[in-house]
Amino acid sequence: MLLDASAGGSMKNKDANEVKELVEAMTQNEYRALKDKRAKNKVSTLEPYTQSALFANSKLMNVHMETLIKHLTTTKLAHAQVQ
């Protein structure tokens, strides 16, 4: 739902490159927000637990993004074959 809202509609209407650009932009925004928050709290380094959690979330997001791109690609191919 968050991706659909960020895309201004359904992700089904986006091609793989548009999806990738959107997710990368969202990731950069999240990174900047974390960086700004850290600067405000004057924390010089992330705690090891936080680093591990961010790394795990990043890996999970990559898996989800690859799955979404595969789905969009196969859906468009199947749709093109039907027509």
C-alpha positions as CSV (number, residue, x, y, z in Angstrom):
1,M,0.0,0.0,0.0
2,L,2.9,2.3,0.8
3,L,4.4,1.7,-2.6
4,D,1.1,2.2,-4.4
5,A,0.6,5.5,-2.5
6,S,4.1,6.7,-3.3
7,A,3.6,5.8,-7.0
8,G,0.4,7.9,-7.1
9,G,-1.6,4.8,-8.0
10,S,-1.2,1.1,-8.6
11,M,2.3,-0.3,-9.0
12,K,0.8,-2.6,-11.7
13,N,0.8,0.5,-14.0
14,K,4.6,0.9,-13.6
15,D,7.4,-0.8,-15.5
16,A,10.3,-2.4,-13.7
17,N,12.6,0.6,-14.1
18,E,9.9,2.9,-12.6
19,V,9.5,0.6,-9.7
20,K,13.2,0.4,-9.0
21,E,13.6,4.2,-9.2
22,L,10.6,4.7,-6.8
23,V,12.0,2.2,-4.2
24,E,15.5,3.7,-4.5
25,A,14.0,7.2,-3.9
26,M,12.1,6.0,-0.9
27,T,15.2,4.3,0.5
28,Q,17.2,7.5,0.0
29,N,14.5,9.5,1.8
30,E,14.5,7.0,4.7
31,Y,18.3,7.2,4.9
32,R,18.3,11.0,5.0
33,A,15.6,10.9,7.7
34,L,17.7,8.5,9.8
35,K,20.8,10.6,9.2
36,D,19.0,13.8,10.2
37,K,17.6,12.2,13.3
38,R,21.1,10.9,14.3
39,A,22.5,14.4,13.8
40,K,19.8,15.9,16.0
41,N,20.5,13.4,18.7
42,K,24.2,13.9,18.3
43,V,24.9,10.2,18.0
44,S,28.2,9.6,16.3
45,T,27.7,5.9,15.5
46,L,24.9,3.5,15.3
47,E,24.6,0.8,17.9
48,P,25.6,-2.6,16.6
49,Y,22.0,-3.8,17.0
50,T,20.7,-0.9,14.9
51,Q,23.3,-1.6,12.3
52,S,22.2,-5.3,12.1
53,A,18.6,-4.3,11.9
54,L,19.2,-1.9,9.1
55,F,21.2,-4.4,7.2
56,A,18.5,-7.1,7.6
57,N,15.8,-4.6,6.5
58,S,17.9,-3.7,3.5
59,K,18.4,-7.3,2.5
60,L,14.7,-8.0,2.9
61,M,13.7,-4.9,0.9
62,N,16.0,-6.1,-1.9
63,V,14.4,-9.5,-1.9
64,H,10.9,-7.9,-2.1
65,M,12.0,-5.5,-4.8
66,E,13.4,-8.4,-6.9
67,T,10.2,-10.3,-6.4
68,L,8.1,-7.3,-7.4
69,I,10.1,-6.7,-10.5
70,K,9.9,-10.4,-11.5
71,H,6.1,-10.2,-11.0
72,L,5.7,-7.1,-13.0
73,T,7.9,-8.4,-15.8
74,T,6.0,-11.8,-16.0
75,T,2.6,-10.1,-15.7
76,K,3.4,-7.7,-18.6
77,L,4.8,-10.6,-20.7
78,A,1.7,-12.7,-20.0
79,H,-0.5,-9.7,-20.8
80,A,1.4,-9.0,-24.1
81,Q,1.1,-12.7,-25.1
82,V,-2.7,-12.7,-24.5
83,Q,-3.2,-9.7,-26.8
